[in-house]
């Protein structure tokens, strides 16, 4: 596969595998949630009820956090793309300030004053974009941690719940 924007092929492969894993993980969470609800069996042990229902809630939280994260990942990529474009434009403006002619959309040469104003505007926009990226990255990281750890807690709770059922039947005195 030839990469169109000259990105390192290993990075491209890593990104593709990461996306596949994200979709697999969300599907896994909802599959286990559905199966655990369909195969549930309750005994008269309240601890078993608590662990079983806690597992369901944990899986649901995990799945919803994962979906929310997937919803916001395209926004992060848009911000990264816009930031790269703005940095490229700033580089061109700086070259213009260093006496390389820049022609605007109407075919006229930019003046030194226009270049300085454009440079200031772009630098301000880049700072704002960096803050937005930081905010989006922070939220997606929190959602990923919630997704992962809720899944793990749900899995542990489900195992304990199902173990209680089996231990109860093993130690039942007749």
Secondary structure as UniProt FT lines:
FT   TURN            4..5
FT   HELIX           9..38
FT   HELIX           46..97
FT   TURN            98..99
FT   TURN            105..106
FT   HELIX           112..170
//
